[in-house]
Amino acid sequence: MGPHGAPDPRHTATSIPRRTIDVAKAREFWSFRPVTNPAPPDVQNAEWPLSDIDRFILAKLEQAKLKPVAPADKRTLIRRATYDLTGLPPSPKDIDAFLADESPQAFSRVVDRLLDSPQYGERWGSHCSC
């Protein structure tokens, strides 16, 4: 902007080509399709999937000629979950408590604790552009 203020768009604007929108094609986009309940795909490694969601994941892996990695150990699992949900490493106390908890609900408790933490809100609140 020079000493004379902003340019007058009536004199400097360029023409913008008119675009047409193919509404029928736009409706094919995944988010505009009706919700369906597809059957889980057949997979070669029927031992690996623990749920129907796993079958969808494994089918894509097999299609790409990839194999799933081994399950994470407990120390890796708490580290991943804590970094993902709070952006911080787990404390030694939290790691020890999780490693000592042999119950089937141990990981669920970790996730619930992390979701209830102020750090979770701070991390995900920082993504807000409001």
C-alpha positions in Angstrom: 0.0 0.0 0.0 1.4 3.3 -1.0 0.8 6.8 0.3 -2.5 7.0 -1.6 -4.3 4.2 0.4 -5.6 0.9 -0.8 -6.1 0.4 -4.6 -9.7 0.6 -5.9 -10.7 -2.9 -6.9 -13.0 -1.5 -9.6 -9.9 -0.5 -11.6 -7.4 -3.2 -10.6 -9.5 -6.3 -10.1 -8.9 -9.2 -12.5 -11.7 -11.2 -13.9 -12.3 -14.5 -12.1 -13.3 -17.4 -14.4 -16.7 -18.8 -13.6 -16.6 -22.4 -12.3 -19.3 -24.9 -12.5 -19.9 -27.5 -9.8 -20.9 -31.0 -10.8 -23.4 -31.7 -8.0 -23.9 -35.3 -8.9 -20.1 -35.9 -8.7 -19.9 -34.0 -5.5 -22.5 -36.2 -3.9 -20.2 -39.2 -4.5 -17.7 -37.8 -1.9 -17.5 -40.2 1.1 -18.9 -37.7 3.6 -22.1 -37.2 1.6 -22.8 -40.9 1.2 -25.4 -42.6 3.4 -24.1 -44.4 6.4 -23.8 -48.2 5.8 -22.9 -51.2 7.8 -20.5 -53.1 5.6 -19.6 -56.7 6.3 -16.1 -57.2 7.5 -13.8 -58.4 4.7 -12.3 -61.8 4.5 -8.6 -61.9 5.4 -5.8 -64.4 4.9 -4.5 -64.2 8.5 -7.7 -65.1 10.4 -5.7 -65.5 13.7 -4.6 -61.8 14.0 -7.9 -59.8 14.1 -9.4 -59.3 17.6 -12.4 -57.4 16.3 -14.2 -56.6 13.0 -12.3 -53.3 12.8 -9.1 -55.3 12.8 -10.4 -57.2 9.8 -10.8 -54.0 7.8 -7.2 -52.9 8.8 -5.7 -56.2 8.0 -7.5 -56.4 4.6 -5.8 -53.1 3.6 -2.5 -54.3 4.9 -2.7 -57.6 3.0 -3.8 -55.7 -0.1 -0.6 -53.7 0.2 1.4 -56.9 0.9 2.2 -55.7 4.4 2.0 -57.5 7.7 0.9 -56.2 11.1 3.6 -55.6 13.7 3.7 -57.4 17.0 1.5 -56.0 19.8 3.3 -53.3 21.8 4.6 -54.2 25.3 3.0 -52.4 28.3 5.8 -49.9 28.7 5.5 -48.8 25.0 1.7 -48.8 25.2 1.5 -46.3 28.1 4.2 -44.2 26.5 2.3 -44.0 23.2 -1.0 -43.3 24.9 0.4 -40.6 27.2 2.3 -38.8 24.5 -0.7 -39.0 22.1 -3.3 -37.7 24.6 -1.2 -35.2 26.6 1.9 -34.5 24.6 3.9 -35.4 27.7 5.9 -38.5 28.7 4.4 -40.7 31.4 5.8 -40.2 34.9 7.8 -43.1 36.4 5.1 -43.5 39.0 2.4 -43.9 36.3 4.6 -46.4 34.4 5.2 -48.5 37.5 1.5 -48.5 38.4 0.5 -49.6 34.9 3.2 -52.3 34.8 2.0 -53.7 38.1 -1.7 -53.7 37.1 -2.4 -57.1 35.6 -6.1 -56.6 35.3 -7.8 -56.6 31.9 -9.0 -53.1 32.6 -5.5 -51.7 33.2 -5.1 -49.9 29.9 -8.7 -48.6 30.0 -7.9 -47.1 33.3 -4.8 -45.4 31.9 -6.8 -43.9 29.0 -9.6 -42.7 31.3 -7.1 -41.1 33.7 -5.4 -39.3 30.7 -8.7 -38.1 29.3 -9.7 -36.8 32.7 -6.3 -34.9 33.1 -6.0 -31.2 32.7 -3.0 -31.9 30.4 -5.4 -33.6 27.9 -7.6 -30.5 27.7 -4.6 -28.2 27.4 -3.1 -30.2 24.6 -6.2 -30.5 22.5 -7.4 -27.0 23.5 -4.2 -25.6 21.9 -5.5 -26.9 18.5 -8.5 -24.6 18.7 -8.4 -21.6 16.3 -11.1 -19.7 18.2 
